[in-house]
Amino acid sequence: MIGVSGHDPIEGRTKAHEKGLYPAPLSAGRSRNMQANRRTDTKPEVVLRSALHRLGYRYRKDFLLRLPENVRVRPDIVFTARRVAVFVDGCFWHVCPQHGRQPTTNEWYWTPKLQRNMERDRRADLALAEAGWNVVRIWEHESLEDALVMVREALP
C-alpha cells in the first residue's frame, strides 16, 4: 500500500521466507491455498456451533481463557459457566492418528511445526484440566452426531 507521501512502507523489507523463517511457497496457487486456511470459523466448527445453537445451547466462540501461571488458551467453543472447552481440530494441523500424514515437502519446517502444535494441544489440555475445566477434542472428520454426543456428555 502506498502511503500519502508516496512512500511504499513495505519496500525494503525482507520477507520472512527469505530470512529462512519458513519455506518459500512452491507456487502462487499454493501460497493462496495456505493463506486461505482459517484459524477460526472452519466448516466443521461452524457446523457444530450451528447444531449446538439449534439445540438451545449458548456458548462463546474463540474465547480467550486466562488460566493460572499466565497460561492462555483459546478454545473454539467455550461454555463458561459449565467450564467446558471444545476444540475442533484439523487432521493435518493437529496430526490426527487416523488421517494425519507426514509432509513430503519442506520436512525441515513442517515436522517441527506439527510437533509444536501437538505439544501445545497437550499443554492446553493439562492447564485446562488443572484449572477444573472439561476438555473436549473433536477431529474434523468425526460425524456431527458423534461430536454432539461428546459435547453433551461433557456438559454438567
Sine and cosine of phi, psi and omega as CSV:
sin_phi,cos_phi,sin_psi,cos_psi,sin_omega,cos_omega
0.00,0.00,0.71,-0.71,0.00,-1.00
-1.00,0.00,0.76,-0.65,0.01,-1.00
-0.97,0.23,0.07,-1.00,-0.02,-1.00
-0.87,0.50,-0.60,0.80,-0.05,-1.00
-0.98,0.22,-0.06,1.00,-0.05,-1.00
1.00,0.02,-0.01,1.00,0.00,-1.00
-0.99,0.13,0.75,-0.66,0.05,-1.00
-1.00,0.09,0.94,-0.35,-0.07,-1.00
-0.92,0.39,-0.31,0.95,-0.03,-1.00
-1.00,-0.03,-0.39,0.92,-0.03,-1.00
-0.84,0.54,0.69,-0.72,0.04,-1.00
1.00,-0.02,-0.18,0.98,0.03,-1.00
-0.99,0.17,0.56,-0.83,0.08,-1.00
-1.00,-0.07,0.77,-0.64,-0.01,-1.00
-0.94,0.35,0.50,-0.87,-0.07,-1.00
-0.87,0.49,-0.61,0.79,0.00,-1.00
-0.94,0.33,-0.42,0.91,0.07,-1.00
-0.96,0.28,-0.39,0.92,0.06,-1.00
-1.00,0.09,-0.07,1.00,0.00,-1.00
1.00,0.10,0.21,0.98,-0.01,-1.00
-0.96,0.27,-0.53,0.85,0.12,-0.99
-0.43,-0.90,0.32,-0.95,-0.10,-0.99
-0.94,0.33,0.50,-0.87,0.09,-1.00
-0.93,0.36,0.57,-0.82,0.03,-1.00
-0.89,0.46,0.58,-0.82,0.00,-1.00
-0.95,0.31,-0.47,0.88,0.02,-1.00
-0.36,-0.93,0.22,-0.98,0.05,-1.00
-0.90,0.44,-0.59,0.81,0.03,-1.00
-0.90,0.43,-0.69,0.73,0.03,-1.00
-0.91,0.43,-0.63,0.78,0.02,-1.00
-0.89,0.46,-0.71,0.70,0.04,-1.00
-0.88,0.47,-0.64,0.77,0.00,-1.00
-0.87,0.49,-0.73,0.68,-0.02,-1.00
-0.93,0.37,-0.59,0.81,0.02,-1.00
-0.93,0.38,-0.41,0.91,-0.01,-1.00
-0.98,0.20,-0.22,0.98,0.04,-1.00
-0.92,0.39,0.76,-0.64,-0.07,-1.00
-0.99,-0.15,0.48,-0.87,0.13,-0.99
-1.00,0.05,-0.57,0.82,0.01,-1.00
-0.79,-0.62,0.21,-0.98,0.06,-1.00
0.85,0.52,0.63,0.78,0.11,-0.99
-0.94,0.34,0.34,-0.94,-0.05,-1.00
-0.85,0.53,-0.74,0.68,0.01,-1.00
-0.88,0.47,-0.58,0.81,0.01,-1.00
-0.92,0.38,-0.70,0.71,-0.01,-1.00
-0.91,0.42,-0.66,0.75,0.02,-1.00
-0.88,0.48,-0.71,0.71,0.01,-1.00
-0.90,0.43,-0.71,0.70,0.01,-1.00
-0.87,0.49,-0.68,0.74,0.00,-1.00
-0.89,0.46,-0.69,0.73,0.00,-1.00
-0.91,0.42,-0.67,0.74,0.04,-1.00
-0.89,0.46,-0.66,0.75,-0.01,-1.00
-0.90,0.43,-0.69,0.73,0.04,-1.00
-0.86,0.50,-0.53,0.85,0.02,-1.00
-0.99,0.16,-0.01,1.00,0.07,-1.00
0.99,-0.12,0.05,1.00,0.01,-1.00
-0.99,0.16,0.62,-0.79,0.07,-1.00
-0.86,-0.50,0.62,-0.79,-0.18,-0.98
-0.42,-0.91,0.09,-1.00,0.15,-0.99
-0.96,-0.30,0.55,-0.83,0.06,-1.00
-0.93,-0.36,0.63,-0.78,0.05,-1.00
0.76,0.66,0.76,0.65,-0.12,-0.99
-0.99,-0.12,0.80,-0.61,-0.03,-1.00
-0.98,0.21,0.86,-0.51,0.07,-1.00
-0.98,-0.21,0.80,-0.60,0.06,-1.00
-0.97,-0.23,0.93,-0.37,-0.06,-1.00
-0.98,-0.21,0.20,-0.98,0.04,-1.00
-0.82,0.58,0.39,-0.92,0.01,-1.00
0.89,0.45,0.56,0.83,0.06,-1.00
0.84,0.54,0.51,0.86,0.06,-1.00
-1.00,0.05,0.77,-0.64,0.03,-1.00
-0.88,-0.47,0.76,-0.64,-0.02,-1.00
-0.74,-0.67,0.63,-0.78,-0.03,-1.00
-0.80,-0.60,0.99,0.13,0.04,-1.00
-0.92,0.40,0.34,-0.94,0.01,-1.00
-0.95,0.32,-0.66,0.75,-0.01,-1.00
-0.74,-0.67,0.75,-0.66,-0.04,-1.00
-0.76,-0.65,0.81,-0.59,0.16,-0.99
-0.98,-0.18,1.00,-0.08,-0.17,-0.98
-0.90,0.43,-0.75,0.66,-0.05,-1.00
-0.92,0.40,-0.52,0.85,-0.03,-1.00
-1.00,-0.04,-0.11,0.99,0.04,-1.00
0.83,0.55,0.80,0.59,0.06,-1.00
-0.83,-0.56,0.80,-0.61,0.02,-1.00
-0.91,-0.41,0.80,-0.60,-0.05,-1.00
-0.90,-0.44,0.77,-0.64,0.08,-1.00
-0.90,-0.44,0.73,-0.68,0.11,-0.99
-0.95,-0.31,0.97,-0.25,-0.14,-0.99
-0.99,-0.10,0.69,-0.72,0.09,-1.00
-0.98,0.21,0.61,-0.79,-0.08,-1.00
-0.88,0.47,-0.65,0.76,-0.01,-1.00
-0.96,0.29,-0.80,0.61,-0.16,-0.99
-0.92,0.39,-0.44,0.90,-0.05,-1.00
-0.91,-0.42,0.17,0.99,0.11,-0.99
0.84,0.54,0.92,0.38,0.06,-1.00
-0.87,0.49,0.74,-0.67,0.01,-1.00
-0.91,0.42,-0.38,0.92,-0.02,-1.00
-1.00,0.00,-0.65,0.76,-0.11,-0.99
-0.87,-0.50,-0.21,0.98,-0.01,-1.00
-0.90,0.44,0.54,-0.84,0.02,-1.00
-0.63,-0.78,0.44,-0.90,0.03,-1.00
-0.98,0.19,0.70,-0.71,0.01,-1.00
-0.91,0.42,0.53,-0.85,0.01,-1.00
-0.97,-0.23,-0.19,0.98,0.03,-1.00
-0.86,-0.51,0.65,-0.76,0.03,-1.00
0.82,0.57,0.72,0.69,-0.01,-1.00
-0.85,0.53,-0.56,0.83,-0.02,-1.00
-0.85,0.53,-0.47,0.88,0.01,-1.00
-1.00,-0.07,-0.76,0.65,-0.16,-0.99
-0.95,0.30,-0.63,0.78,-0.04,-1.00
-0.88,0.48,-0.78,0.62,0.05,-1.00
-0.90,0.43,-0.57,0.82,0.00,-1.00
-0.90,0.44,-0.73,0.68,0.00,-1.00
-0.91,0.40,-0.58,0.82,0.07,-1.00
-0.90,0.45,-0.67,0.74,0.04,-1.00
-0.89,0.45,-0.63,0.78,0.05,-1.00
-0.86,0.51,-0.71,0.70,0.00,-1.00
-0.90,0.43,-0.68,0.74,0.01,-1.00
-0.90,0.44,-0.66,0.75,0.04,-1.00
-0.89,0.47,-0.65,0.76,0.03,-1.00
-0.88,0.48,-0.69,0.72,0.00,-1.00
-0.91,0.41,-0.65,0.76,0.05,-1.00
-0.89,0.46,-0.67,0.74,0.01,-1.00
-0.90,0.44,-0.70,0.71,0.02,-1.00
-0.86,0.51,-0.71,0.70,-0.03,-1.00
-0.91,0.42,-0.72,0.70,-0.01,-1.00
-0.89,0.46,-0.66,0.75,0.02,-1.00
-0.91,0.42,-0.70,0.71,0.00,-1.00
-0.88,0.47,-0.68,0.74,0.02,-1.00
-0.90,0.43,-0.45,0.89,0.01,-1.00
-1.00,0.02,0.07,1.00,0.07,-1.00
1.00,0.01,0.32,0.95,0.01,-1.00
-0.99,-0.11,0.52,-0.86,0.20,-0.98
-1.00,-0.02,0.72,-0.70,-0.02,-1.00
-0.92,-0.40,0.75,-0.66,0.06,-1.00
-0.86,-0.51,0.83,-0.55,0.07,-1.00
-0.91,-0.42,0.83,-0.56,-0.05,-1.00
-0.86,-0.51,0.77,-0.63,0.05,-1.00
-0.98,0.18,0.53,-0.85,-0.04,-1.00
-0.87,0.49,-0.41,0.91,-0.06,-1.00
-1.00,0.06,-0.14,0.99,-0.03,-1.00
-0.95,0.31,0.52,-0.86,-0.03,-1.00
-0.93,0.36,0.41,-0.91,0.01,-1.00
-0.87,0.49,-0.65,0.76,-0.01,-1.00
-0.88,0.48,-0.71,0.71,0.03,-1.00
-0.90,0.44,-0.65,0.76,0.00,-1.00
-0.90,0.44,-0.68,0.73,0.02,-1.00
-0.89,0.46,-0.65,0.76,0.03,-1.00
-0.88,0.47,-0.70,0.72,-0.01,-1.00
-0.88,0.48,-0.69,0.72,-0.02,-1.00
-0.93,0.37,-0.73,0.68,-0.03,-1.00
-0.88,0.47,-0.60,0.80,0.02,-1.00
-0.92,0.39,-0.50,0.87,-0.03,-1.00
-0.99,0.16,-0.36,0.93,-0.03,-1.00
-0.98,0.19,0.77,-0.63,0.03,-1.00
-0.95,0.30,0.00,0.00,0.00,0.00
